[in-house]
Amino acid sequence: MTLRSLATSAGIAMLSLAGSAVPAFCGDAARATETPFTVAATQATAPDFVGLGNWFNSAPLKLADLRGKVVLVNFWTYGCVNCVNTLPHVTKLYAKYRDRGLVVVGIHTPEFPFERSASNVRTALKRHGITYPVAQDNDSQTWNAYRNRYWPAQYIVDQNGKIVFQHDGEGQYEEIDRTVARLLNAAS
């Protein structure tokens, strides 16, 4: 084996190993080009909700109108297993803190054509007991405004409209809870 072919074989093996270590997320390869991460205290101003269609459980919301509240923006789609796995945690968080100033806004951004149907989204909301506001982002405009790349993804926006926490995928439920509690306690 020549040195060149040995280096090529080693490179291919490394790529194969690296590829098997990346966690799976719903979504196509075009949208999922980076590994998931958590960002705390980013302090970037949260983009407003744009290009949204149907709103469920609420009249249309604007992020500017939610100043003074803690907002959890949850990107999801009902056909994604990872998204469905996070819904009990999001609904529990909403029930726990909504009376203290937490607003959860679900941004339903479809991956597949059948997920664009308002009646299918409405059925999913009932099935999962979702009572917080959810908007359809069928053209991915809010998704793009947040530069989101994964389903599910959670962004916590503080009372001043700054993104202070971001998490892609499942998990980090205790850290999300602590971040919301800390922000709400700071406001009391």
C-alpha positions in Angstrom: 0.0 0.0 0.0 1.4 3.4 -1.0 1.6 6.3 1.5 -1.0 8.1 -0.6 -3.5 5.2 -0.6 -2.9 4.7 3.2 -3.7 8.4 3.8 -6.8 8.2 1.7 -8.0 5.1 3.5 -7.4 6.7 6.9 -9.3 9.8 5.8 -12.3 7.8 4.6 -12.3 5.9 7.9 -12.2 9.1 9.9 -15.1 10.6 7.9 -17.1 7.4 8.5 -16.5 7.4 12.2 -17.3 11.1 12.5 -20.5 10.7 10.6 -21.7 7.9 12.9 -21.1 10.1 15.9 -23.4 12.9 14.9 -26.8 12.6 16.6 -29.8 12.1 14.3 -32.4 14.8 14.0 -35.4 15.2 11.9 -34.7 17.1 8.7 -32.9 16.7 5.4 -29.2 17.0 4.9 -29.5 20.3 3.2 -30.8 21.8 6.5 -28.7 19.8 8.9 -25.1 20.6 8.1 -23.8 21.4 11.6 -23.7 19.5 14.8 -26.3 20.4 17.5 -25.2 22.8 20.2 -26.4 24.7 23.2 -25.7 28.4 23.5 -26.2 30.2 26.8 -26.3 33.9 27.2 -26.0 34.7 23.4 -27.7 38.1 24.0 -28.7 38.4 20.3 -32.0 40.2 19.7 -34.6 37.7 18.9 -36.1 38.1 15.4 -39.9 38.8 15.2 -42.3 36.2 13.9 -42.6 36.6 10.1 -44.4 35.0 7.3 -46.6 32.9 9.5 -50.0 31.5 8.4 -52.6 30.0 10.7 -52.3 30.7 14.4 -53.8 28.1 16.8 -54.8 28.8 20.5 -54.1 32.5 20.0 -54.5 35.5 17.8 -51.3 36.3 15.9 -48.4 37.4 18.2 -45.5 39.8 17.8 -42.4 39.4 19.8 -42.3 43.1 20.5 -45.7 42.8 22.2 -44.3 40.1 24.5 -41.6 42.3 26.0 -41.6 41.9 29.8 -42.3 38.2 29.5 -40.0 35.2 29.1 -40.7 33.5 25.7 -39.9 30.0 24.7 -39.9 29.7 20.9 -40.2 26.0 20.0 -39.6 25.0 16.4 -41.2 21.6 15.7 -43.2 19.6 13.3 -45.7 16.9 14.2 -44.2 14.3 11.9 -40.8 14.4 13.6 -40.3 11.8 16.3 -37.7 13.9 18.1 -40.2 16.8 18.2 -43.0 14.7 19.5 -40.6 13.4 22.3 -40.1 17.0 23.5 -43.7 18.1 23.5 -44.6 16.6 27.0 -41.7 18.6 28.4 -42.7 21.9 26.7 -46.3 21.5 27.7 -45.3 20.8 31.3 -43.0 23.8 31.3 -45.8 26.0 30.0 -48.3 24.7 32.7 -45.7 25.3 35.4 -44.7 28.8 34.5 -47.5 30.4 32.4 -49.0 32.2 35.4 -45.6 33.6 36.3 -45.0 35.2 32.9 -43.8 32.4 30.5 -45.2 32.5 27.0 -44.5 29.4 24.8 -44.9 29.9 21.1 -44.7 26.8 18.9 -43.5 27.4 15.4 -44.7 24.5 13.3 -42.3 24.4 10.3 -43.2 21.4 8.1 -40.6 19.1 6.7 -43.0 17.2 4.4 -45.9 18.4 2.3 -48.6 16.6 4.4 -47.4 18.6 7.5 -48.5 21.8 5.8 -52.2 21.0 6.4 -53.9 23.2 9.0 -56.3 20.4 9.9 -53.4 18.0 10.5 -51.7 20.5 12.7 -54.9 21.1 14.7 -55.4 17.3 15.1 -51.7 17.0 16.4 -52.3 19.9 18.9 -55.3 18.1 20.3 -53.5 14.7 20.4 -50.6 16.2 22.4 -52.7 18.5 24.6 -51.0 21.6 23.4 -52.8 24.8 24.6 -50.1 27.3 24.1 -50.0 29.5 20.9 -48.7 27.7 17.7 -48.3 29.2 14.3 -47.7 27.6 10.9 -44.5 28.5 9.3 -45.2 26.8 6.0 -42.7 29.0 4.0 -40.0 28.7 6.7 -39.8 32.5 7.1 -39.5 32.5 10.9 -37.3 29.4 10.7 -35.0 31.4 8.4 -35.2 34.6 10.5 -33.9 32.6 13.5 -31.3 30.8 11.3 -32.7 27.6 12.7 -31.3 24.3 11.4 -32.9 21.5 13.3 -36.2 20.0 14.5 -36.8 20.4 17.4 -35.1 23.6 18.5 -35.8 25.8 21.5 -34.9 29.5 22.0 -35.5 31.2 25.3 -36.0 35.0 24.9 -35.7 37.2 28.0 -37.9 40.0 29.1 -35.8 42.5 26.9 -36.2 40.5 23.7 -32.7 38.9 23.8 -32.0 35.2 23.1 -30.3 33.9 26.2 -30.5 30.2 25.5 -30.7 27.9 22.5 -30.9 24.2 22.3 -31.3 21.9 19.3 -32.8 18.4 19.6 -34.1 16.5 22.6 -32.9 16.8 26.2 -31.6 19.7 28.3 -35.0 19.8 29.9 -33.7 20.6 33.4 -31.4 23.4 32.0 -34.3 24.9 30.1 -36.4 24.8 33.3 -33.7 26.4 35.3 -33.1 29.2 32.7 -36.8 30.0 32.6 -37.1 30.0 36.5 -34.0 32.2 36.8 -35.4 34.7 34.3 -38.8 34.7 36.0 -37.3 35.1 39.5 -35.1 38.0 38.4 -38.3 39.8 37.3 -40.1 39.2 40.6 
